[in-house]
Amino acid sequence: MNLRKLLSLFLSVALCMNLLVVPGFAMKTDSNLTNKYEAESSSGGENKASPSEADKDTDVDIPEKVEEDKGDKGDTDDKGDKGDTGDTGEVKEEASALDPVEDKSTLSDSSLADHIVISQVYGGGGNNGCIWKSDFIELYNPTDEAVDIDGWSIQWLAGNEFGSSKIQLTNLSGTIEAGGYYLIKEADGSNKDAPELPEPDAEGSINMSGTGGAAALSKSSVRLTGKDDENFVDLVGISTTAKEYETEATSAMSNSTAAIRKDPAVDTDNNKADFKIGKPEPHNSSYEEGGGTLPGETKCKTPTATPAAGPVLKDTPLTFSTETSDAVIEYNTESKDADEWITYSSDSGLMIDEPVTYYVRAVKEGLEASEIAEFSYTIREAGKVMTIKDVLELGQNTKDVTVTGELSYLTTTYGNPVLQSEIDGSQYSIYIYGAAPDGARVGDILEISGDYQIRYGMPQITSTKDKAKIAVKQDEATIPPVKYTISQIKAMAGTADIEKSGLINRVVLIEDVKLGKLNTSGSTPVTDATGKIDIYQAAPYPEGVEEGETVDLTAMIGRYNQTIQLYTGTEEKNGFPVYYVKNDNKPPVITLGTYIDARPEQAYPISVQVRDNVGVASVEVLFGPSEDAQEKSLSMTFNQDTNNYEAVIPAENFVKGRRPYTLNSKQKIKPVWKQ
């Protein structure tokens, strides 16, 4: 037996003219007791989903090393399109990390460091286009004596200032020999095949940003209060993200570059002058100068290609790279056993103008040759509209892609579109790092152009500004959210080729979810009977909804590197409750906007905001000559542009000749329950 809310708003408006009579108004609403569309159910017996099970079971970033209010890296502060900040996989460096430097005799004594310095910072570990599997921070001892660092700490400020409780620490121990390095390993990314670091001297779990932030070295394991703290040793601020730095911050890093001290013995207290952006080359305490090869390296690293294999536009530039320093890359287009190999250089100017397969290897004297990589390309038609399934088969950083699908969800508070399609009995989804076209509603078929990327483990279309259109208007969505439990969703992390599976970015319905403490800038925990999962940068709870309440949650499955998490949108943008409250007993909240003076024989517009924790099905305004005589009613229409309910009282209801009077504005809500 369903309950329906009957809400009355009694409103009297101040009258300012003689011979004016404004009727009293009452408003009633019917609460929406069901979601906009019913959800399909997933298979309940399995905790692991595959593409072929898409219609039975269950992206975006949401990648990954889960950030719990760490003040950095998070991809969904999307205000429409921000441009493509993804890494291309091509290392653009100012110089090699170990290039010769100027003669120290020309430097002032004050430039030569007399303390341990931060010599290198890399935050792209395990991300797309990464060089190493893990983030790391490297220290160097430029002094003539060994330095005991027991009790010291490296402190990652991210985009915070000294004194912030969000600063993360990794404790250090041991000794750094004179002229020696010290390697601190931090969090891994999702690229499990990326190279391991040389054996670290200390390990932490800090999830560093791939582009910027700040790192400080302290003689204590207590958070530094500033550069004047007695335990302060060194600081490097990277890119505009950094709030703390020495004089000026460095340029930004990327997934394939690090901030590297130009000369590890020099510290002028100006990060921009002391550091360059280049290929990360970590050194641990076992490193010896002049080796030219990292410790433990016996075989060249297998080359990678940009773009990766798959359909490309004709005349797409092709580049190769390897993580082995100073290795020579060779290629041919015949076979792995070809007799003749061509030496590759960045000036080779390779272009893909026909279907072709490249066989590529890396060689270096003193090392075993790499495995032979195989990259096959086909030519796709420019401007051709592709299905989501076909887009997911593309290589990383594929340019000028147009995808079509049904708009199933608008996620984040900015309303980033999620497109879905049913293809060959399976469901495929993709997240759009940009804005929906004007006027788009859930259910419409969209065509959106941009670049295809896998950012922090989440497939998406980027660089979409002014490249989205509505292909077909539909009255309602045809692909409902699929029902899942939290344990089923988290089990997706083990799915093979998950980026191509269509599971990431899927729109799901999770029933009987208990809401945790809301954190719109970090992670909000939610639980069901099967487990716990985080919503990243959760949309605000609706009016009256609080921590601890039980809801049916409609969300998008996201991924941040190896971590599965959720993203939510808002009811205003989606047109249906995202947090659908169970056992609701709270009345709607009605807010009257500005109003105008009524005039004889003129229509009277009225606009109100009606908010409810389970949504509003309809709103009706009751009116008459007084609060006790409201014999007329008028249905109000929802305006999706203003998010208000609106109606116009016809002019014939405003009668001349009545005695003028003035009333104070007042508003009363009177819920009446009925079966």
CORRAUR-V702744 format. One line per field, one symbol per residue. ss: DSSP state (~ for helix, > for strand, _ for the rest). phi: phi as a letter, one per 30 degrees, with the letter a starting at -180 (. if undefined). burial: # if it has 16 or more other ideal C-beta (glycine too) atoms within 10 Angstrom, else .. A space follows every 50 residues. Layout:
# CORRAUR-V702744
ss=???
phi=???
burial=???
This chain:
# CORRAUR-V702744
ss=___>>>>>>>>>___________>>>>>>>>________>>_________ ~~~_______________________________________________ ___~~~__~~~>___>>>>>>>___________>>>>>>>>_____>>__ __>>>>___________>>>>___>>____>>>>>>>>____________ _>>_________>>>>>>_____________>>>>>>>___________> ___>__>>>>>____>____~~~~>>>>____________________>_ ___>>>___>>>___>>_>>>______>>>>>_________>>_______ >>___>>>>>>>>____>____>>>>>>>_____>>_~~~~______>>> >>>>>>>>>>>____>>>>>>>>__>>>>>>>____________>>>>>> >>>>>__>>>>>_____>>>>>_________>>__~~~~~~~~~___~~~ ~_____>>>>>>>>>_______>>>>>>__>>>>>>_____________> >>>>>>>>>>__>>>>>_>_~~~~____>>>_______>>>>________ ___>>>>>>>>____>>>>>>>>>_>__>__>>>>>>>>____>>>>>>_ ~~~____________>>>>>>>>>_
phi=.dcbdcccccbccdccbdicbcddcbbbbcddcbdebdcdccdddccbcb edcedccl..fbekddcciciagaccddciccjdcdddicdcbdaddcde bdedddddeddddcbdbdcabbcceiddidcbdbdabccbcddcbdbdce idbcbcdhcccejddddcbbdcajbcdeiccbccdcddcdddcddddeed cabbbdcdddcakbbbcbdbccedcldcddcdcaabcbidddcbacibdd dddbdcbbdbdebdccbcibedddcbcaddbdbcdcdbejdibdeidcbd dddcbbddekdbddiddbbbabdddidccbbaccadcddcbcdcbdcdid bccaeabccbbcbadjbddddddbbcbbccddiddcddeddddddeiddh cccblddcaccidciddccbbcbhibcbbbccdlcddeidbejdccbbcl cdbcchjcdacchcehbbbddbdbdadccddcdbcdddddddecddhddc diddiddbccdhccdcddbdcbccdbbbdclbbccdhededdeidbejdc bcccbcdbbbhccdbcbbccddddibddccddhdbcddccbdddbcddbe hbdbdbbbcbbbdbjbdabbccbadaddbcdcbadccdcddciccbabde dddccdjdddabbddbbbcbdbcbd
burial=....#.#######.#....##########.##..###.#..##...#.## #.##.############..#######.#.##..#.######.#...#... ..........#.#..############################...#.#. .#########.#...#####.#...#...############..##.##.# ##.#.###############..##....#.#########.######..## ##################..###############.#.....##..#..# #############..#.########.######........#..#.....# .#.....#######..#..#.##.#.#.##.....############### #####################.#..############..########### ##############..##.#......#.########.#####..#..### ###########.####..#..#######.#..#######.##.##...## #####################.#########..#..##.#.#..#..#.. ...#.###.#######..#######.#..#...#.#.......####.#. ..##.....................
